[in-house]
Amino acid sequence: MTDRSSAAGSGAASTAKANRQIARLRALLKEREGRVQELERRLIALEKSTTVQFGRLVAGAARAPKRRGTKLPRELYRLWRKRNVPAVEPTVQRSGKLELDDVERPEDRLLVSQPYDGLIIAGVLGRETAALLGEHAKVISLYPHDAITVLDTADADLLVVDAAAGEPGGPWAYLGVPGMYDRDRVLMEVRRKAAERGLPLVLWGEAPPPTLAVLKWDARVTAASELAKLTFAAS
């Protein structure tokens, strides 16, 4: 009888200890999620800041003066016109949190001592294509939730759309699939923003889906070496 009571008491103590550990872990997790959301809000605000956008434009013109220098006054004027637009407080939904370690932000290039002086590609890309192009250029991967914001401020030379970006499992899954209009709408906005900035529109890969193939492209390429030639032609 005594042994049973002792065992029951020991089990209750273990359960109480486990409950306390669970409570602490939940509190730590809640605190971490709050910190991540705050970082997301700050990053979004940083992306939209006039100072950062001005720095990107000037750095891009200095990196490629022949091609980007002529566009600098127009881009600075566009930035100046937006200076008094009321800022919208960035909101971050818990269900749509970003993985900060996985999502590359273009402002990272402003934190290094020397800007990247090679080819810079902004892309709607599948994972394999992003890895392939990353061997030949600096790749800024665009995601459906922030593609317009990133493309508006990124120092890029080209917009590349991967014919295989819509394969299941990727961030652009089902792009180009009839009936999946949300991805197509975002791509149309991305194309308009790229055209506004004067970035060449490039379709990458073979056998693109018909919804992509019928769009107007400045070039269609299947090799990384062809991308570099496009930038020389533009300059």
C-alpha positions as CSV (number, residue, x, y, z in Angstrom):
1,M,0.0,0.0,0.0
2,T,2.8,2.3,0.9
3,D,4.6,1.5,-2.3
4,R,1.6,2.3,-4.4
5,S,1.1,5.6,-2.6
6,S,4.8,6.4,-3.2
7,A,4.5,5.5,-6.8
8,A,1.4,7.6,-7.3
9,G,3.0,10.6,-5.6
10,S,6.1,10.2,-7.8
11,G,3.9,10.0,-10.9
12,A,2.0,13.1,-9.9
13,A,5.3,15.0,-9.3
14,S,6.6,14.0,-12.7
15,T,3.4,15.1,-14.4
16,A,3.5,18.5,-12.6
17,K,7.1,19.0,-13.6
18,A,6.3,18.1,-17.2
19,N,3.4,20.6,-17.2
20,R,5.7,23.3,-15.9
21,Q,8.2,22.6,-18.6
22,I,5.5,22.7,-21.3
23,A,4.2,26.0,-19.9
24,R,7.7,27.5,-20.0
25,L,8.3,26.2,-23.6
26,R,5.0,27.7,-24.7
27,A,5.9,31.1,-23.1
28,L,9.3,31.0,-24.8
29,L,7.6,30.1,-28.2
30,K,5.1,32.9,-27.8
31,E,7.9,35.4,-27.0
32,R,9.9,34.2,-30.0
33,E,6.9,34.5,-32.4
34,G,6.4,38.1,-31.1
35,R,10.0,39.0,-31.8
36,V,9.8,37.4,-35.3
37,Q,6.7,39.5,-36.1
38,E,8.3,42.6,-34.8
39,L,11.4,42.0,-37.0
40,E,9.1,41.4,-40.0
41,R,7.3,44.7,-39.4
42,R,10.7,46.5,-39.2
43,L,12.0,44.8,-42.4
44,I,8.8,45.8,-44.3
45,A,9.1,49.4,-43.0
46,L,12.8,49.4,-44.0
47,E,12.0,48.2,-47.5
48,K,9.6,51.1,-48.0
49,S,11.8,53.8,-46.5
50,T,12.8,56.6,-48.9
51,T,16.3,56.6,-47.6
52,V,16.9,53.0,-48.4
53,Q,15.3,53.2,-51.8
54,F,17.4,56.3,-52.6
55,G,20.6,54.5,-51.6
56,R,19.7,51.5,-53.8
57,L,19.0,53.7,-56.8
58,V,22.3,55.6,-56.5
59,A,24.3,52.4,-55.8
60,G,22.7,50.8,-58.9
61,A,23.6,53.9,-61.1
62,A,27.1,53.9,-59.8
63,R,27.5,50.1,-60.5
64,A,26.3,50.4,-64.1
65,P,26.5,54.1,-65.1
66,K,25.9,53.6,-68.8
67,R,22.8,51.6,-68.4
68,R,21.3,52.8,-65.1
69,G,22.7,56.3,-65.0
70,T,20.3,57.6,-67.6
71,K,17.4,56.2,-65.7
72,L,18.4,57.7,-62.4
73,P,16.8,61.1,-62.7
74,R,13.4,59.5,-63.6
75,E,13.6,57.0,-60.8
76,L,14.6,59.7,-58.3
77,Y,11.7,61.8,-59.5
78,R,9.3,58.9,-59.0
79,L,10.7,58.4,-55.5
80,W,10.3,62.1,-54.8
81,R,6.7,62.1,-55.9
82,K,5.9,59.3,-53.4
83,R,7.5,61.1,-50.5
84,N,4.3,62.4,-49.1
85,V,2.2,59.3,-49.6
86,P,0.9,58.3,-46.1
87,A,2.8,55.2,-44.8
88,V,0.6,52.2,-44.1
89,E,1.4,50.5,-40.9
90,P,2.8,47.0,-41.9
91,T,0.8,44.1,-40.6
92,V,1.9,40.6,-40.2
93,Q,-0.6,37.8,-39.8
94,R,0.4,34.8,-37.6
95,S,-0.7,32.4,-40.3
96,G,1.5,34.0,-42.9
97,K,4.8,34.5,-41.0
98,L,8.0,34.6,-43.1
99,E,10.9,32.4,-42.4
100,L,13.5,35.1,-42.0
101,D,16.4,32.7,-42.5
102,D,15.1,31.5,-45.8
103,V,13.8,34.7,-47.4
104,E,16.6,36.8,-48.9
105,R,16.1,40.5,-48.6
106,P,17.7,42.9,-51.2
107,E,18.7,45.4,-48.6
108,D,21.3,43.0,-47.3
109,R,23.5,44.2,-50.2
110,L,23.6,47.7,-48.6
111,L,25.1,46.3,-45.5
112,V,28.3,45.0,-47.1
113,S,31.4,47.2,-47.8
114,Q,31.3,46.8,-51.5
115,P,28.1,46.4,-53.6
116,Y,27.8,43.4,-55.9
117,D,29.3,44.3,-59.3
118,G,28.1,41.3,-61.3
119,L,24.8,40.4,-62.9
120,I,21.8,40.7,-60.6
121,I,18.7,38.8,-61.4
122,A,15.2,39.3,-59.8
123,G,13.3,36.1,-60.5
124,V,10.1,34.2,-60.3
125,L,12.0,30.9,-60.0
126,G,11.7,27.3,-59.1
127,R,14.2,25.9,-56.6
128,E,16.4,24.2,-59.2
129,T,16.5,27.2,-61.5
130,A,17.3,29.5,-58.6
131,A,20.2,27.3,-57.6
132,L,21.5,27.1,-61.2
133,L,21.4,30.8,-61.8
134,G,22.9,31.4,-58.5
135,E,26.1,29.9,-59.8
136,H,26.4,32.6,-62.5
137,A,24.7,35.7,-60.9
138,K,23.3,37.3,-57.8
139,V,19.7,36.0,-57.5
140,I,16.9,37.9,-55.7
141,S,14.1,35.4,-55.5
142,L,10.6,37.0,-55.6
143,Y,7.8,35.5,-53.6
144,P,4.0,36.0,-54.2
145,H,3.5,37.8,-50.8
146,D,6.2,40.5,-51.3
147,A,7.2,40.4,-54.9
148,I,6.1,43.9,-55.8
149,T,7.7,45.5,-52.7
150,V,11.0,43.7,-53.3
151,L,11.1,44.4,-57.0
152,D,10.2,48.1,-56.5
153,T,13.3,48.6,-54.4
154,A,15.8,45.9,-55.5
155,D,18.9,46.8,-57.5
156,A,18.3,44.3,-60.4
157,D,19.4,44.0,-64.0
158,L,16.7,41.6,-65.3
159,L,13.4,40.0,-64.4
160,V,13.6,36.3,-65.1
161,V,10.4,34.1,-65.0
162,D,11.1,30.4,-64.8
163,A,8.9,28.3,-67.1
164,A,9.0,25.6,-64.3
165,A,8.2,28.0,-61.4
166,G,4.6,26.7,-61.2
167,E,5.6,23.1,-60.3
168,P,4.0,21.9,-57.1
169,G,5.9,22.4,-53.9
170,G,7.5,25.8,-54.7
171,P,6.4,29.3,-53.6
172,W,4.9,29.9,-57.1
173,A,3.2,26.5,-57.3
174,Y,0.5,26.3,-60.0
175,L,1.6,29.5,-61.8
176,G,0.5,29.2,-65.3
177,V,-2.1,26.5,-64.5
178,P,-5.6,27.5,-65.9
179,G,-7.9,28.4,-63.0
180,M,-5.2,29.5,-60.6
181,Y,-5.7,33.2,-61.1
182,D,-4.1,34.4,-57.9
183,R,-0.5,33.5,-59.0
184,D,-1.2,34.9,-62.5
185,R,-2.4,38.2,-61.1
186,V,0.7,38.6,-59.0
187,L,2.9,37.8,-62.1
188,M,1.1,40.5,-64.1
189,E,1.8,43.1,-61.4
190,V,5.4,41.9,-61.3
191,R,5.7,42.3,-65.1
192,R,4.2,45.8,-64.9
193,K,6.6,46.9,-62.2
194,A,9.6,45.5,-64.1
195,A,8.5,47.3,-67.3
196,E,8.0,50.5,-65.3
197,R,11.6,50.2,-64.1
198,G,12.9,49.4,-67.5
199,L,14.0,45.9,-66.6
200,P,14.1,43.3,-69.5
201,L,11.4,40.6,-69.2
202,V,13.0,37.2,-69.7
203,L,11.3,33.8,-69.9
204,W,13.6,31.0,-68.8
205,G,13.4,27.4,-69.8
206,E,11.9,25.1,-72.4
207,A,8.3,24.1,-72.9
208,P,6.6,26.9,-70.9
209,P,2.9,26.5,-70.1
210,P,0.7,28.2,-72.7
211,T,-0.4,31.0,-70.3
212,L,3.3,32.1,-70.0
213,A,4.2,31.4,-73.6
214,V,1.6,33.8,-75.0
215,L,2.9,36.7,-73.0
216,K,5.2,39.3,-74.5
217,W,8.9,38.8,-73.5
218,D,12.0,40.7,-74.3
219,A,13.9,37.4,-74.6
220,R,13.5,33.7,-74.1
221,V,16.6,31.9,-72.9
222,T,17.7,28.5,-71.8
223,A,21.4,29.2,-70.8
224,A,22.8,31.5,-68.2
225,S,25.4,32.8,-70.7
226,E,22.5,34.3,-72.7
227,L,21.4,36.4,-69.7
228,A,24.7,38.3,-69.6
229,K,24.4,39.1,-73.3
230,L,21.0,40.7,-72.6
231,T,22.5,43.1,-70.1
232,F,25.3,44.1,-72.6
233,A,22.7,44.7,-75.3
234,A,20.6,46.9,-72.9
235,S,23.6,49.1,-72.1
